[in-house]
Amino acid sequence: MHNMTPREVVEYYYDKVWSQRCPEAIPSLFAEEYVNHAGARGTLRGPAGIEHNYRTTLAAFPDVAMRLDAVLSEGDQVVARYTMLGTHQDTFLGIAATGAAISVPGIGIYRVDGGKIRESWVVRDALALLKQLGAA
């Protein structure tokens, strides 16, 4: 990943991990000291935290897609506006499967250095998600 621009690293993450279902790529994309500063479910740390989040999300939404709607970058900072799409088929956030289709907007700000994501601030519209799951 060292030969990629910060923007390319983030785009590759969304494509390789989420679209191609390749969590094996996570360690090559995220630094060991990685931290997500804005996690609604707690702070994610390191590649293991990302992989846990990926597997938890995929278990509840097996058809999940993270559609990139816009990507902006400057220096080592990348902003990705995305939409999480999927069907709720297993327990998520303590909510039993509903079969509901979801479309939830989110935004991620990533700091990339040395070809790896070092920090992020990723948030999605949790209220929209809860409403679509019938929990709010």
N, C-alpha and C positions, 0 to 999 in steps of 0.2 A: 504494500500500500504506500510505500515511501515515494513512489514516483507519481502518485495521484495528487491532484489539488484537494484542498479541504472539501470543496463542493463535490468533487468526484467520489471522495470517501463516503460522504453522507448519502449520496445517490446510490452508490454501490451497496451500502447497508440496507436501504429500503428494498432495493431490487434483489440482492442475493439472499438476505435473511428472510424477508417477508414474502416477496413474490415467488422466489425459487425454493422457499422452504429449506434453507441451508444454514441451520444454526451452527454448523461446524466453522463457518466463517467468522463468528463473533470474536474469538480470541485474536484474530488477525486485524480486527477493526477497532477494538476497544482496549485502551491501556489498562494495565493492572490497577493503577490508581484512579481509574475512571470513577466519577460520581455524578449522579443525576440529582441536582439540587432542588427540583420541584416535583418530586414524585408524590402523588396523592396517596399511594399505598405504602409510603415510607421511602427512605433514601435507597436508591439502587447503587451498588458499588461493584466495580470490576466487571470483567466479562461474565463471571458467575451470576451476578445480579441481573444482567441483561438476559442471559440464557434462562434464568428462572422466570423472569417476566414474559419472555417469548413463549415458553412452554405452558405457563398458566393461561395466557391469552389464547393460545392455540387449542388448549384442551376445552375451553368454554366456547370458542368460536372456531371450529375446525376449518371453516371456509374464509377465515379472516383475510382481508386485503387492506394494505395501507397504501392508499392512492396518494401520490405526491401531487399536490395542486399548484404549488409554487415553491421555488427555491431561489434564495438570494444569498450572496456571499460577499464578504469583504475581509481580506486578510485571513486570519485563522478562524473567523466566525462564519457559521452557515446557519441560515434560518430556513426551515422547511415547514410549509403549511401543508397539512395532510388531512385526509378523511379516512377514518377507520370504518370499514364495511364488513358485515358478516351476519351470521345467524347464531343466536344464543342457544347452544345445544347442551351445555353442562353448567354446573354451578360457577358463578363468577361474583366476587364481592359478597358472598353469602346468599346470593339470589339463585334459586333453583332454575334450571333450564325452562325457558318460556317459548322457544321456537321463534321468537321475535327477530325480525330483520332489523339491523341497526345501521345507522349512518351518523357517525360522530366526528365533528371537526376537532382538530388539534393543531398545536404548533410546537415545534422543537427548535431550540437554539443550541447549536453545537460548537464547541471549541475543539479544533483539530490541530495537532502538532505532531510532526514526525510521522505522518501517515496514519495516525490513530486518533480516535475520539477520546479526549481527555476529560471533558466535562459536558454536561448538557442541562438544559432547563426545558423539560418536555411536559406539556400539560394538554389535556383534552377536556372537552365540555362534559364534565361528569354529570351535571344535571340533565343534559340532553340524553346521555346514556341511561341514567336511572329512569327517566320518563319513558324511554323507548322499551325498557325492560318491565315497565309497569310498577316500578318501585318508588315513584315520586309523583 
